[in-house]
Amino acid sequence: MTPAIEQAIATSPFTALGLPAAIVRAVLEEEYTQPSPVQDEVIPRALEGRDVLAGAQTGTGKTAAFVLPILAKLTSADRPAGSLSPGIRALILTPTRELASQIADRVAAYGRHLRIRHAVIYGGVSQQRQEIALRAGPDLIVATPGRLLDLMQQRLVRLDTVTHFVLDEADRMLDMGFVHDVRRIVATLPAARQTLFFSATIAPQIETLARTMLANAARVSITPTVTTAESVDQSVVFVDKADKRAMLERILNEAKATGQDGDVARTLVFTRTKHGANRLSEQLDRAGIGSAAIHGNKTQGARERALEAFRRGTTRVLVATDVAARGIDVEGISLVVNFDLPNVAESYVHRIGRTGRAGATGKAISFCDREERTFLADIERLIRKRLPVSGGDPRPATAAAAPAPSLNGPAPRRQGGSSFRGGGGARYR
Ligand code: AMP
């Protein structure tokens, strides 16, 4: 190691969080200079050995928030002395194959200067290679619940040596009906272990699930900062429910006709229900606008095919529900359309955070029918500003003119702090 690298490691804020040099080195090689808020909050607590309940969605840097401290734990004195094959010491459970391979890829990257073996386990592919990887004696496994249970039942994997457990995307586990599988797996883990529990939202059902798995957990909640929205050109259109579809088609077709098709090259449309997503996608197809719907009812294969077509640009429009959209990591979404306004204001921030990433500017158009005006008011209170109106504003003049009340809105978590997903600039740097 050159003195310059040693110096960079010594002064890195990741070192200040308590991470060992070999891990900080890998993080610097990834060109991360600042920990994200969720990393700032979770890493020191996890290194202390505490359980953590974290509310953080994809895009906040949550993967490193659990992978980094676990790698640190696995390399430290935790290892049973003299044991050559101490068994699987860390388990990361995640709902989809896509996420499992992304996490495994991160484990390889952050662990490149460590001698830690990992294996990744998911369904939909032959189990043979996974068996070979298991026989090699991994220290850490990343798995989806169904295949892991299969392998456990075949006695190809044992979890009684696990000291560190991560449940990733707990809310999607619930949504996709995996919660029984998860409970069965957790029941086989030693009681004396550390658990890091991650979920995009902490709804009451999630609290209940978390209580069965965590002991005296530190709670961390990262809401995307409200300033996220500033690199996104936002507007609202008041429109009757029945006219929404025609309005959407017009927006998509007009941008094309006026040569502004960059604006709509990758459009993500949000509906409130799965049924609504399917219906809208079919209607767009009939109108000659290639689209795909993506939601929890689709098979993993169908979801991946739809996403791949969207990434490649063969499908211009993806219609999604909030839950389905969480797993989507597609760069370069140029337009987000809220076909239905979300009834939970925070979802608005999550949705529009899908565009305007990495310093790019994006656009977000929200349709608001008469029944959705209270949702709009909630959103404006949360983001502490009025959304510019495109077309007429049917709201009573006083309500439309008055600035959004800010007293009841939650305070932004970090004012002037890290620029992670922060306003205007790059996402992290
Ligand atoms: P995640 O929320 O875990 O899906 O992470 C989203 C993206 O952020 C991934 O591409 C990571 O490589 C990247 N990332 C995570 N932490 C940092 C950081 N501290 N600085 C820069 N990029 C990061």
Residues whose N, C-alpha, C, O or C-beta is under 5 A from the ligand:
A	BS01	AMP	E31 Y32 T33 Q34 P35 S36 Q57 T58 G59 T60 G61 K62 T63 A64 Y428
